[in-house]
Amino acid sequence: MSYFQQNQAVLRLRFPHVADKVSNIEEQDIELIKYSEPVEKDENWLEAVRGSVGDLSIILLYGFGQGISIADLVEMYPDRLLFVYEPNEENFHDSLNTMDLTLILEHPNLYFLAVGKAQLKALFYSISTHLRKDMAFVALRHYLERNVDSLQDIKKKFQEYSETFDSNKLTRNLFRRDWIRNSMYHMAGMLSSPSIREFYKDYEDATAVIIASGPSLQADIEWVKRIKPHALIISAGSSIQALVKNGIEPHLATLLDGGVINNKVFADPATLKAPFLFVSSSYYGISDKKDKHKIHAVVKNDEVAQYFMGIDTDEAEIIPTSTVTGTAIQAAVWLGVKRIVMMGQDLSFPNKKYYADGIGHSELNILNSMVKNSDHKVLSVQGNYNATSSAFMSMKDGLENLISSLPDIEFINSTRNGAVIEGTLWKPIEQVYELLAEEIIDQRAIENLIDKKEFAEYNEALEKVGNRISSTVRDFSGIIKDFKILKKLFSDIRELSRTNPLKCQRKIVKIEQVWGGVVNRPWFEALIETLLPIELQEYDRELPSIILEKNLVQKCNLIEKYLGTLVKQIESEIPFLEDVFIESLRRIEALCDKGGR
């Protein structure tokens, strides 16, 4: 076997994503920018590394080179984990071709390897799942001397990713059962309604007005009535209440929130008259009440819906944002609009108000307390400063990021007293009205669009999704059997670690095999990472300690403590999953009885 073949064989086993990457690099396509590491130990570099690493257990190394520095690091730090990023794909490919790297690639302390920018996200994810506190960031001398700016950029990107990762984990933990219930109960509805994708550019070059529920909306509510014949009116979440109170039916209502509080938002039957866009993680109870003129969209972080619907993340239509306005904006983008006008998007408390009049789903005393205790200030479109909250500041950042990703769309902020939103042009709604006076939009624009579309029958998809859900329900019984085996093995290894080390090692191998069978189930990642994000992260963070532990007794104690705890946590959630999945199947079967949509 050539060096490349030997190295690829190890990569296939340990880092298949890297093996796939290098196998797609053709020799003739390589423009080699080669750098070589010195064969002798670079003592000055190692001394600098010691100062950076200290007692930190995780090291991110920028650069793979020829693996020489990695060999020095695992020798110097036999109890640390290395995460390695090599930005130079061509140099890495050359190293695989010119030397035997199998000992380095097989080394258990080399925990994750990423090659090229496309694999940075996977690297950051792997580090984030294992990181307890701080991480040491070191780089090969070659990069320290030539690419300092790139090193700082990677550190900044990881910090941003880590903050988002932790925030998402906490959010997922807070709403974990709601997310799964909503996604599974929506399954029949998504398979019997068109997706927003099916309306791609059907209103190309139109203008959309996104209505949020901030207090500035009240002053301009009459302008919404006047502008409706000239632009698509899209309500975002609870703003539908204010519109209905003022006799306005939007062209499209949107919902993102997954909480039962939406029963209050949509309590008035009039709030359900307009065509309705629901996302896969939104509260299922509202779309249940809407018989027709529904549109659905799958959220890109809804792994449950994606798995059971049989779609990839790239096929999901909506990027998750912290505000339903982001959902409404993306719906307008799918429709092909050239201009988006924002109203009621205050992102602050002008005149010490939280909502526009007519928004009545939240307790007034709670809202008043939030306004009173606001501890931030934000520049308003009027040039003064409004009180605001950290939650609104986060929404503002999210909206500005979304807007910056849509450079071909003109954004106008017509929220009269709201916060300045970067990427938008401030223009009062009366000026916007003059701008749109010549544009014509039918009063039943979206409703007519849904009625005129010829949708394919979804019976085949219903059957596929139903079979996948049924198969998963049956597999719940199988995983319970595996858990019984694991619990027995946990009990065995603690005793054997003291009396029969050889037999204990064989039992540990068996545990790895059984647990591998659990986590490799096709539904495991989508369901369990959604349902138990914090618990899985805790186990992942302790896994390096289990792997590196040399004392057999202590190793077995760690296995039982951390893996044993995780097994019990997953097992306790199986009854909940069974109930949700049985109800999801009932909904699909009821739809099949009606002959699809």
ChimeraX attribute file (.defattr): number of C-alpha atoms within 10 A of each C-alpha:
attribute: neighborCount
match mode: 1-to-1
recipient: residues
	/A:1	6
	/A:2	12
	/A:3	16
	/A:4	20
	/A:5	13
	/A:6	16
	/A:7	23
	/A:8	24
	/A:9	15
	/A:10	18
	/A:11	20
	/A:12	13
	/A:13	12
	/A:14	19
	/A:15	18
	/A:16	14
	/A:17	16
	/A:18	18
	/A:19	18
	/A:20	13
	/A:21	16
	/A:22	19
	/A:23	12
	/A:24	8
	/A:25	13
	/A:26	10
	/A:27	12
	/A:28	6
	/A:29	8
	/A:30	13
	/A:31	9
	/A:32	14
	/A:33	10
	/A:34	12
	/A:35	13
	/A:36	11
	/A:37	16
	/A:38	11
	/A:39	9
	/A:40	8
	/A:41	12
	/A:42	14
	/A:43	10
	/A:44	9
	/A:45	14
	/A:46	17
	/A:47	10
	/A:48	11
	/A:49	18
	/A:50	15
	/A:51	10
	/A:52	15
	/A:53	19
	/A:54	9
	/A:55	12
	/A:56	14
	/A:57	19
	/A:58	24
	/A:59	23
	/A:60	22
	/A:61	20
	/A:62	23
	/A:63	24
	/A:64	23
	/A:65	20
	/A:66	23
	/A:67	20
	/A:68	18
	/A:69	24
	/A:70	22
	/A:71	15
	/A:72	14
	/A:73	21
	/A:74	18
	/A:75	11
	/A:76	12
	/A:77	17
	/A:78	11
	/A:79	17
	/A:80	20
	/A:81	24
	/A:82	24
	/A:83	20
	/A:84	22
	/A:85	22
	/A:86	21
	/A:87	19
	/A:88	18
	/A:89	20
	/A:90	21
	/A:91	21
	/A:92	22
	/A:93	20
	/A:94	19
	/A:95	21
	/A:96	20
	/A:97	17
	/A:98	12
	/A:99	15
	/A:100	18
	/A:101	20
	/A:102	18
	/A:103	12
	/A:104	18
	/A:105	22
	/A:106	16
	/A:107	14
	/A:108	17
	/A:109	23
	/A:110	20
	/A:111	19
	/A:112	19
	/A:113	25
	/A:114	25
	/A:115	24
	/A:116	15
	/A:117	13
	/A:118	11
	/A:119	17
	/A:120	19
	/A:121	14
	/A:122	14
	/A:123	20
	/A:124	20
	/A:125	15
	/A:126	16
	/A:127	23
	/A:128	21
	/A:129	21
	/A:130	18
	/A:131	19
	/A:132	16
	/A:133	10
	/A:134	11
	/A:135	16
	/A:136	18
	/A:137	17
	/A:138	21
	/A:139	21
	/A:140	19
	/A:141	18
	/A:142	15
	/A:143	16
	/A:144	15
	/A:145	9
	/A:146	10
	/A:147	13
	/A:148	12
	/A:149	10
	/A:150	14
	/A:151	17
	/A:152	11
	/A:153	12
	/A:154	16
	/A:155	13
	/A:156	12
	/A:157	14
	/A:158	19
	/A:159	14
	/A:160	11
	/A:161	16
	/A:162	18
	/A:163	12
	/A:164	12
	/A:165	16
	/A:166	15
	/A:167	12
	/A:168	14
	/A:169	18
	/A:170	14
	/A:171	12
	/A:172	19
	/A:173	19
	/A:174	13
	/A:175	14
	/A:176	19
	/A:177	18
	/A:178	20
	/A:179	26
	/A:180	25
	/A:181	23
	/A:182	23
	/A:183	29
	/A:184	28
	/A:185	26
	/A:186	27
	/A:187	22
	/A:188	24
	/A:189	23
	/A:190	24
	/A:191	21
	/A:192	25
	/A:193	19
	/A:194	22
	/A:195	20
	/A:196	23
	/A:197	17
	/A:198	14
	/A:199	18
	/A:200	15
	/A:201	15
	/A:202	14
	/A:203	21
	/A:204	15
	/A:205	14
	/A:206	21
	/A:207	25
	/A:208	28
	/A:209	26
	/A:210	27
	/A:211	29
	/A:212	29
	/A:213	28
	/A:214	27
	/A:215	28
	/A:216	26
	/A:217	28
	/A:218	19
	/A:219	14
	/A:220	18
	/A:221	18
	/A:222	13
	/A:223	14
	/A:224	21
	/A:225	16
	/A:226	13
	/A:227	22
	/A:228	22
	/A:229	19
	/A:230	21
	/A:231	27
	/A:232	29
	/A:233	27
	/A:234	30
	/A:235	29
	/A:236	26
	/A:237	23
	/A:238	27
	/A:239	26
	/A:240	30
	/A:241	26
	/A:242	25
	/A:243	26
	/A:244	18
	/A:245	15
	/A:246	16
	/A:247	11
	/A:248	20
	/A:249	24
	/A:250	28
	/A:251	23
	/A:252	27
	/A:253	27
	/A:254	27
	/A:255	27
	/A:256	25
	/A:257	20
	/A:258	21
	/A:259	16
	/A:260	14
	/A:261	13
	/A:262	20
	/A:263	13
	/A:264	14
	/A:265	19
	/A:266	19
	/A:267	14
	/A:268	13
	/A:269	10
	/A:270	16
	/A:271	23
	/A:272	20
	/A:273	17
	/A:274	24
	/A:275	24
	/A:276	25
	/A:277	25
	/A:278	26
	/A:279	29
	/A:280	30
	/A:281	27
	/A:282	26
	/A:283	26
	/A:284	26
	/A:285	17
	/A:286	19
	/A:287	22
	/A:288	11
	/A:289	11
	/A:290	15
	/A:291	9
	/A:292	16
	/A:293	20
	/A:294	24
	/A:295	26
	/A:296	24
	/A:297	22
	/A:298	27
	/A:299	24
	/A:300	18
	/A:301	16
	/A:302	23
	/A:303	23
	/A:304	25
	/A:305	28
	/A:306	21
	/A:307	18
	/A:308	20
	/A:309	21
	/A:310	14
	/A:311	13
	/A:312	12
	/A:313	18
	/A:314	9
	/A:315	14
	/A:316	20
	/A:317	20
	/A:318	25
	/A:319	15
	/A:320	18
	/A:321	18
	/A:322	17
	/A:323	21
	/A:324	21
	/A:325	25
	/A:326	23
	/A:327	26
	/A:328	27
	/A:329	25
	/A:330	19
	/A:331	24
	/A:332	28
	/A:333	21
	/A:334	20
	/A:335	23
	/A:336	20
	/A:337	23
	/A:338	17
	/A:339	19
	/A:340	22
	/A:341	25
	/A:342	23
	/A:343	28
	/A:344	27
	/A:345	26
	/A:346	31
	/A:347	29
	/A:348	32
	/A:349	27
	/A:350	22
	/A:351	12
	/A:352	16
	/A:353	18
	/A:354	22
	/A:355	25
	/A:356	20
	/A:357	20
	/A:358	17
	/A:359	20
	/A:360	14
	/A:361	15
	/A:362	12
	/A:363	8
	/A:364	11
	/A:365	9
	/A:366	10
	/A:367	14
	/A:368	14
	/A:369	10
	/A:370	17
	/A:371	20
	/A:372	14
	/A:373	12
	/A:374	16
	/A:375	11
	/A:376	14
	/A:377	17
	/A:378	20
	/A:379	16
	/A:380	21
	/A:381	22
	/A:382	13
	/A:383	11
	/A:384	11
	/A:385	19
	/A:386	23
	/A:387	22
	/A:388	26
	/A:389	20
	/A:390	13
	/A:391	13
	/A:392	19
	/A:393	17
	/A:394	15
	/A:395	19
	/A:396	22
	/A:397	16
	/A:398	17
	/A:399	22
	/A:400	16
	/A:401	14
	/A:402	18
	/A:403	21
	/A:404	14
	/A:405	11
	/A:406	13
	/A:407	10
	/A:408	11
	/A:409	17
	/A:410	16
	/A:411	22
	/A:412	21
	/A:413	28
	/A:414	28
	/A:415	30
	/A:416	24
	/A:417	27
	/A:418	27
	/A:419	29
	/A:420	22
	/A:421	23
	/A:422	16
	/A:423	19
	/A:424	18
	/A:425	15
	/A:426	19
	/A:427	16
	/A:428	17
	/A:429	21
	/A:430	13
	/A:431	10
	/A:432	16
	/A:433	18
	/A:434	10
	/A:435	11
	/A:436	15
	/A:437	13
	/A:438	9
	/A:439	14
	/A:440	15
	/A:441	18
	/A:442	14
	/A:443	17
	/A:444	16
	/A:445	18
	/A:446	25
	/A:447	18
	/A:448	13
	/A:449	13
	/A:450	19
	/A:451	11
	/A:452	9
	/A:453	11
	/A:454	8
	/A:455	13
	/A:456	9
	/A:457	13
	/A:458	16
	/A:459	16
	/A:460	10
	/A:461	15
	/A:462	22
	/A:463	14
	/A:464	15
	/A:465	21
	/A:466	24
	/A:467	14
	/A:468	16
	/A:469	20
	/A:470	15
	/A:471	12
	/A:472	20
	/A:473	19
	/A:474	11
	/A:475	14
	/A:476	16
	/A:477	12
	/A:478	12
	/A:479	20
	/A:480	16
	/A:481	11
	/A:482	18
	/A:483	19
	/A:484	13
	/A:485	15
	/A:486	22
	/A:487	16
	/A:488	12
	/A:489	19
	/A:490	21
	/A:491	14
	/A:492	16
	/A:493	27
	/A:494	20
	/A:495	14
	/A:496	18
	/A:497	21
	/A:498	11
	/A:499	11
	/A:500	11
	/A:501	15
	/A:502	10
	/A:503	14
	/A:504	22
	/A:505	16
	/A:506	12
	/A:507	19
	/A:508	18
	/A:509	12
	/A:510	15
	/A:511	22
	/A:512	13
	/A:513	11
	/A:514	18
	/A:515	18
	/A:516	11
	/A:517	12
	/A:518	18
	/A:519	13
	/A:520	11
	/A:521	12
	/A:522	11
	/A:523	20
	/A:524	14
	/A:525	15
	/A:526	17
	/A:527	19
	/A:528	20
	/A:529	20
	/A:530	23
	/A:531	23
	/A:532	19
	/A:533	20
	/A:534	17
	/A:535	18
	/A:536	20
	/A:537	19
	/A:538	17
	/A:539	20
	/A:540	20
	/A:541	19
	/A:542	19
	/A:543	18
	/A:544	20
	/A:545	17
	/A:546	19
	/A:547	15
	/A:548	15
	/A:549	15
	/A:550	11
	/A:551	10
	/A:552	17
	/A:553	17
	/A:554	13
	/A:555	20
	/A:556	23
	/A:557	18
	/A:558	19
	/A:559	22
	/A:560	19
	/A:561	13
	/A:562	19
	/A:563	24
	/A:564	19
	/A:565	14
	/A:566	17
	/A:567	19
	/A:568	12
	/A:569	14
	/A:570	17
	/A:571	15
	/A:572	11
	/A:573	14
	/A:574	17
	/A:575	11
	/A:576	11
	/A:577	21
	/A:578	16
	/A:579	12
	/A:580	20
	/A:581	21
	/A:582	16
	/A:583	15
	/A:584	23
	/A:585	21
	/A:586	15
	/A:587	19
	/A:588	24
	/A:589	17
	/A:590	13
	/A:591	18
	/A:592	18
	/A:593	9
	/A:594	9
	/A:595	11
	/A:596	19
	/A:597	16
